[in-house]
Amino acid sequence: MSLMGRALGTKAPFVAAARIDEVLSDDRVLLLDVRTALELAESGTIPGALHIHLGELADRLDELPRDRPVLTT
């Protein structure tokens, strides 16, 4: 997967919004939804995404694959 660059001040690559559908068409990519329960209730879930609230992420890192790319919302 060719990523568009790096986020400002971090080493984490980012994907331009215009390429999200293209990136997610790759079955190897996991979409990680880190929104709150309230945000999910207001705007709905994303089909196929794994939901782990950002505040819980540090305690649940073992649920993320180490062998494939993860794209966060």
A tleap script that builds the chain and sets N, CA, C and O, in Angstrom:
source leaprc.protein.ff14SB
mol = sequence {
  NMET SER LEU MET GLY ARG ALA LEU GLY THR
  LYS ALA PRO PHE VAL ALA ALA ALA ARG ILE
  ASP GLU VAL LEU SER ASP ASP ARG VAL LEU
  LEU LEU ASP VAL ARG THR ALA LEU GLU LEU
  ALA GLU SER GLY THR ILE PRO GLY ALA LEU
  HIE ILE HIE LEU GLY GLU LEU ALA ASP ARG
  LEU ASP GLU LEU PRO ARG ASP ARG PRO VAL
  LEU THR CTHR
}
set mol.1.N position { 0.849 -1.168 0.000 }
set mol.1.CA position { 0.000 0.000 0.000 }
set mol.1.C position { 0.891 1.226 0.000 }
set mol.1.O position { 1.795 1.340 0.827 }
set mol.2.N position { 0.647 2.126 -0.904 }
set mol.2.CA position { 1.395 3.367 -0.973 }
set mol.2.C position { 0.676 4.418 -0.140 }
set mol.2.O position { -0.464 4.776 -0.434 }
set mol.3.N position { 1.336 4.906 0.891 }
set mol.3.CA position { 0.715 5.914 1.746 }
set mol.3.C position { 1.129 7.298 1.278 }
set mol.3.O position { 2.201 7.473 0.698 }
set mol.4.N position { 0.282 8.270 1.529 }
set mol.4.CA position { 0.456 9.605 0.980 }
set mol.4.C position { 1.517 10.437 1.698 }
set mol.4.O position { 1.957 11.445 1.144 }
set mol.5.N position { 1.925 10.083 2.839 }
set mol.5.CA position { 2.900 10.889 3.554 }
set mol.5.C position { 2.888 10.543 5.021 }
set mol.5.O position { 2.445 9.466 5.420 }
set mol.6.N position { 3.370 11.447 5.800 }
set mol.6.CA position { 3.410 11.234 7.252 }
set mol.6.C position { 2.669 12.363 7.948 }
set mol.6.O position { 2.727 13.514 7.518 }
set mol.7.N position { 1.970 12.025 9.028 }
set mol.7.CA position { 1.235 13.031 9.787 }
set mol.7.C position { 2.226 14.007 10.410 }
set mol.7.O position { 3.347 13.627 10.748 }
set mol.8.N position { 1.831 15.212 10.554 }
set mol.8.CA position { 2.717 16.239 11.099 }
set mol.8.C position { 3.226 15.860 12.480 }
set mol.8.O position { 2.444 15.539 13.375 }
set mol.9.N position { 4.543 15.898 12.648 }
set mol.9.CA position { 5.143 15.663 13.947 }
set mol.9.C position { 5.133 14.227 14.432 }
set mol.9.O position { 5.528 13.972 15.569 }
set mol.10.N position { 4.698 13.283 13.619 }
set mol.10.CA position { 4.683 11.885 14.043 }
set mol.10.C position { 5.352 11.025 12.983 }
set mol.10.O position { 5.679 11.495 11.893 }
set mol.11.N position { 5.545 9.782 13.316 }
set mol.11.CA position { 6.076 8.822 12.350 }
set mol.11.C position { 4.953 8.004 11.715 }
set mol.11.O position { 5.202 7.161 10.853 }
set mol.12.N position { 3.724 8.257 12.141 }
set mol.12.CA position { 2.586 7.494 11.624 }
set mol.12.C position { 2.216 7.960 10.225 }
set mol.12.O position { 1.957 9.146 10.019 }
set mol.13.N position { 2.186 7.045 9.260 }
set mol.13.CA position { 1.746 7.436 7.920 }
set mol.13.C position { 0.268 7.782 7.917 }
set mol.13.O position { -0.486 7.313 8.769 }
set mol.14.N position { -0.141 8.590 6.977 }
set mol.14.CA position { -1.556 8.909 6.855 }
set mol.14.C position { -1.997 8.711 5.421 }
set mol.14.O position { -1.185 8.671 4.497 }
set mol.15.N position { -3.314 8.587 5.257 }
set mol.15.CA position { -3.915 8.384 3.946 }
set mol.15.C position { -4.773 9.601 3.653 }
set mol.15.O position { -5.587 9.998 4.487 }
set mol.16.N position { -4.606 10.196 2.487 }
set mol.16.CA position { -5.434 11.331 2.086 }
set mol.16.C position { -6.885 10.884 1.985 }
set mol.16.O position { -7.168 9.757 1.578 }
set mol.17.N position { -7.804 11.772 2.356 }
set mol.17.CA position { -9.231 11.447 2.344 }
set mol.17.C position { -9.695 10.929 0.991 }
set mol.17.O position { -10.555 10.051 0.924 }
set mol.18.N position { -9.141 11.456 -0.069 }
set mol.18.CA position { -9.540 11.041 -1.412 }
set mol.18.C position { -9.171 9.590 -1.712 }
set mol.18.O position { -9.698 9.002 -2.656 }
set mol.19.N position { -8.269 9.007 -0.916 }
set mol.19.CA position { -7.820 7.634 -1.165 }
set mol.19.C position { -8.386 6.613 -0.189 }
set mol.19.O position { -8.057 5.431 -0.286 }
set mol.20.N position { -9.218 7.033 0.738 }
set mol.20.CA position { -9.696 6.107 1.769 }
set mol.20.C position { -10.437 4.919 1.169 }
set mol.20.O position { -10.172 3.781 1.557 }
set mol.21.N position { -11.354 5.148 0.238 }
set mol.21.CA position { -12.084 4.033 -0.365 }
set mol.21.C position { -11.130 3.064 -1.055 }
set mol.21.O position { -11.292 1.848 -0.953 }
set mol.22.N position { -10.150 3.598 -1.748 }
set mol.22.CA position { -9.153 2.753 -2.419 }
set mol.22.C position { -8.379 1.908 -1.416 }
set mol.22.O position { -8.182 0.711 -1.625 }
set mol.23.N position { -7.948 2.524 -0.341 }
set mol.23.CA position { -7.180 1.796 0.671 }
set mol.23.C position { -8.034 0.723 1.329 }
set mol.23.O position { -7.567 -0.392 1.559 }
set mol.24.N position { -9.286 1.057 1.632 }
set mol.24.CA position { -10.160 0.091 2.295 }
set mol.24.C position { -10.628 -1.024 1.374 }
set mol.24.O position { -11.162 -2.028 1.847 }
set mol.25.N position { -10.441 -0.870 0.083 }
set mol.25.CA position { -10.792 -1.958 -0.834 }
set mol.25.C position { -9.805 -3.118 -0.715 }
set mol.25.O position { -10.073 -4.215 -1.204 }
set mol.26.N position { -8.686 -2.882 -0.079 }
set mol.26.CA position { -7.698 -3.933 0.190 }
set mol.26.C position { -8.157 -4.692 1.430 }
set mol.26.O position { -8.201 -4.125 2.522 }
set mol.27.N position { -8.497 -5.960 1.273 }
set mol.27.CA position { -9.020 -6.767 2.386 }
set mol.27.C position { -8.041 -6.917 3.542 }
set mol.27.O position { -8.445 -7.290 4.644 }
set mol.28.N position { -6.775 -6.637 3.316 }
set mol.28.CA position { -5.793 -6.750 4.399 }
set mol.28.C position { -5.893 -5.598 5.390 }
set mol.28.O position { -5.447 -5.726 6.531 }
set mol.29.N position { -6.472 -4.475 4.973 }
set mol.29.CA position { -6.534 -3.278 5.820 }
set mol.29.C position { -7.687 -3.400 6.816 }
set mol.29.O position { -8.824 -3.684 6.440 }
set mol.30.N position { -7.369 -3.181 8.089 }
set mol.30.CA position { -8.384 -3.172 9.142 }
set mol.30.C position { -8.734 -1.722 9.449 }
set mol.30.O position { -7.843 -0.905 9.683 }
set mol.31.N position { -10.013 -1.400 9.450 }
set mol.31.CA position { -10.468 -0.076 9.837 }
set mol.31.C position { -10.767 -0.099 11.330 }
set mol.31.O position { -11.623 -0.856 11.788 }
set mol.32.N position { -10.071 0.722 12.072 }
set mol.32.CA position { -10.241 0.820 13.525 }
set mol.32.C position { -11.000 2.101 13.837 }
set mol.32.O position { -10.522 3.199 13.551 }
set mol.33.N position { -12.168 1.961 14.418 }
set mol.33.CA position { -13.022 3.089 14.771 }
set mol.33.C position { -12.803 3.390 16.246 }
set mol.33.O position { -13.126 2.561 17.097 }
set mol.34.N position { -12.262 4.556 16.562 }
set mol.34.CA position { -11.926 4.905 17.946 }
set mol.34.C position { -12.898 5.923 18.548 }
set mol.34.O position { -12.605 6.533 19.576 }
set mol.35.N position { -14.056 6.103 17.902 }
set mol.35.CA position { -15.023 7.083 18.394 }
set mol.35.C position { -15.716 6.607 19.676 }
set mol.35.O position { -15.710 5.422 20.008 }
set mol.36.N position { -16.309 7.567 20.376 }
set mol.36.CA position { -17.049 7.265 21.598 }
set mol.36.C position { -18.385 6.622 21.262 }
set mol.36.O position { -18.834 6.664 20.117 }
set mol.37.N position { -19.018 6.027 22.269 }
set mol.37.CA position { -20.337 5.428 22.085 }
set mol.37.C position { -21.349 6.488 21.643 }
set mol.37.O position { -22.217 6.202 20.819 }
set mol.38.N position { -21.249 7.697 22.176 }
set mol.38.CA position { -22.149 8.777 21.784 }
set mol.38.C position { -21.961 9.132 20.316 }
set mol.38.O position { -22.939 9.323 19.593 }
set mol.39.N position { -20.725 9.221 19.878 }
set mol.39.CA position { -20.448 9.508 18.468 }
set mol.39.C position { -20.996 8.409 17.561 }
set mol.39.O position { -21.542 8.695 16.496 }
set mol.40.N position { -20.850 7.165 17.978 }
set mol.40.CA position { -21.392 6.051 17.204 }
set mol.40.C position { -22.910 6.133 17.122 }
set mol.40.O position { -23.491 5.898 16.063 }
set mol.41.N position { -23.557 6.467 18.242 }
set mol.41.CA position { -25.019 6.569 18.272 }
set mol.41.C position { -25.508 7.705 17.371 }
set mol.41.O position { -26.546 7.589 16.720 }
set mol.42.N position { -24.757 8.790 17.340 }
set mol.42.CA position { -25.166 9.954 16.548 }
set mol.42.C position { -24.962 9.742 15.046 }
set mol.42.O position { -25.781 10.177 14.236 }
set mol.43.N position { -23.872 9.076 14.683 }
set mol.43.CA position { -23.551 8.991 13.252 }
set mol.43.C position { -23.537 7.571 12.704 }
set mol.43.O position { -23.373 7.383 11.499 }
set mol.44.N position { -23.703 6.581 13.549 }
set mol.44.CA position { -23.749 5.197 13.089 }
set mol.44.C position { -22.384 4.545 13.037 }
set mol.44.O position { -21.346 5.202 13.124 }
set mol.45.N position { -22.420 3.257 12.893 }
set mol.45.CA position { -21.188 2.482 12.830 }
set mol.45.C position { -20.720 2.368 11.388 }
set mol.45.O position { -21.461 2.662 10.450 }
set mol.46.N position { -19.500 1.942 11.235 }
set mol.46.CA position { -18.915 1.731 9.917 }
set mol.46.C position { -18.859 0.226 9.691 }
set mol.46.O position { -18.161 -0.476 10.422 }
set mol.47.N position { -19.581 -0.284 8.693 }
set mol.47.CA position { -19.589 -1.736 8.455 }
set mol.47.C position { -18.170 -2.283 8.281 }
set mol.47.O position { -17.361 -1.740 7.528 }
set mol.48.N position { -17.898 -3.365 8.995 }
set mol.48.CA position { -16.607 -4.030 8.899 }
set mol.48.C position { -15.523 -3.462 9.791 }
set mol.48.O position { -14.441 -4.040 9.893 }
set mol.49.N position { -15.793 -2.337 10.438 }
set mol.49.CA position { -14.783 -1.717 11.292 }
set mol.49.C position { -14.746 -2.380 12.669 }
set mol.49.O position { -15.754 -2.893 13.155 }
set mol.50.N position { -13.589 -2.357 13.271 }
set mol.50.CA position { -13.428 -2.794 14.658 }
set mol.50.C position { -13.550 -1.549 15.515 }
set mol.50.O position { -12.832 -0.574 15.291 }
set mol.51.N position { -14.453 -1.562 16.501 }
set mol.51.CA position { -14.623 -0.407 17.372 }
set mol.51.C position { -13.916 -0.645 18.694 }
set mol.51.O position { -14.231 -1.585 19.425 }
set mol.52.N position { -12.962 0.215 18.988 }
set mol.52.CA position { -12.315 0.255 20.305 }
set mol.52.C position { -12.198 1.734 20.646 }
set mol.52.O position { -11.460 2.466 19.988 }
set mol.53.N position { -12.910 2.171 21.658 }
set mol.53.CA position { -12.856 3.578 22.051 }
set mol.53.C position { -11.412 3.980 22.329 }
set mol.53.O position { -10.645 3.208 22.904 }
set mol.54.N position { -11.053 5.176 21.925 }
set mol.54.CA position { -9.686 5.659 22.075 }
set mol.54.C position { -9.187 5.536 23.513 }
set mol.54.O position { -8.023 5.206 23.740 }
set mol.55.N position { -10.058 5.800 24.480 }
set mol.55.CA position { -9.680 5.704 25.890 }
set mol.55.C position { -9.371 4.284 26.342 }
set mol.55.O position { -8.742 4.097 27.383 }
set mol.56.N position { -9.800 3.277 25.581 }
set mol.56.CA position { -9.563 1.876 25.917 }
set mol.56.C position { -8.434 1.261 25.095 }
set mol.56.O position { -8.010 0.135 25.354 }
set mol.57.N position { -7.954 2.005 24.108 }
set mol.57.CA position { -7.030 1.432 23.138 }
set mol.57.C position { -5.762 0.869 23.771 }
set mol.57.O position { -5.339 -0.230 23.414 }
set mol.58.N position { -5.155 1.587 24.689 }
set mol.58.CA position { -3.906 1.117 25.300 }
set mol.58.C position { -4.082 -0.244 25.974 }
set mol.58.O position { -3.169 -1.070 25.958 }
set mol.59.N position { -5.254 -0.475 26.564 }
set mol.59.CA position { -5.520 -1.745 27.249 }
set mol.59.C position { -5.943 -2.856 26.299 }
set mol.59.O position { -6.005 -4.018 26.702 }
set mol.60.N position { -6.238 -2.517 25.031 }
set mol.60.CA position { -6.762 -3.511 24.097 }
set mol.60.C position { -5.898 -3.685 22.851 }
set mol.60.O position { -6.362 -4.211 21.839 }
set mol.61.N position { -4.642 -3.243 22.923 }
set mol.61.CA position { -3.763 -3.339 21.767 }
set mol.61.C position { -3.588 -4.764 21.261 }
set mol.61.O position { -3.319 -4.978 20.080 }
set mol.62.N position { -3.740 -5.736 22.154 }
set mol.62.CA position { -3.581 -7.133 21.742 }
set mol.62.C position { -4.682 -7.580 20.784 }
set mol.62.O position { -4.561 -8.640 20.170 }
set mol.63.N position { -5.755 -6.798 20.639 }
set mol.63.CA position { -6.825 -7.127 19.708 }
set mol.63.C position { -6.513 -6.680 18.282 }
set mol.63.O position { -7.225 -7.044 17.346 }
set mol.64.N position { -5.459 -5.897 18.114 }
set mol.64.CA position { -5.102 -5.404 16.780 }
set mol.64.C position { -4.114 -6.351 16.114 }
set mol.64.O position { -3.211 -6.881 16.762 }
set mol.65.N position { -4.291 -6.556 14.830 }
set mol.65.CA position { -3.363 -7.439 14.109 }
set mol.65.C position { -1.994 -6.789 13.980 }
set mol.65.O position { -1.882 -5.572 13.834 }
set mol.66.N position { -0.969 -7.604 14.036 }
set mol.66.CA position { 0.411 -7.109 13.871 }
set mol.66.C position { 0.908 -7.335 12.453 }
set mol.66.O position { 1.970 -6.843 12.072 }
set mol.67.N position { 0.134 -8.082 11.674 }
set mol.67.CA position { 0.597 -8.491 10.357 }
set mol.67.C position { -0.152 -7.819 9.212 }
set mol.67.O position { -0.040 -8.245 8.062 }
set mol.68.N position { -0.912 -6.778 9.517 }
set mol.68.CA position { -1.628 -6.071 8.461 }
set mol.68.C position { -1.815 -4.611 8.843 }
set mol.68.O position { -1.775 -4.267 10.024 }
set mol.69.N position { -2.021 -3.744 7.845 }
set mol.69.CA position { -2.191 -2.324 8.122 }
set mol.69.C position { -3.488 -2.040 8.874 }
set mol.69.O position { -4.497 -2.718 8.677 }
set mol.70.N position { -3.444 -1.028 9.739 }
set mol.70.CA position { -4.616 -0.587 10.485 }
set mol.70.C position { -4.827 0.883 10.165 }
set mol.70.O position { -3.915 1.695 10.321 }
set mol.71.N position { -6.024 1.222 9.718 }
set mol.71.CA position { -6.403 2.602 9.427 }
set mol.71.C position { -7.380 3.034 10.486 }
set mol.71.O position { -8.373 2.347 10.726 }
set mol.72.N position { -7.123 4.164 11.133 }
set mol.72.CA position { -8.020 4.641 12.190 }
set mol.72.C position { -8.911 5.750 11.675 }
set mol.72.O position { -8.570 6.462 10.729 }
set mol.73.N position { -10.072 5.883 12.324 }
set mol.73.CA position { -11.004 6.944 11.978 }
set mol.73.C position { -10.797 8.106 12.902 }
set mol.73.O position { -11.486 9.119 12.784 }
savepdb mol mol.pdb
quit
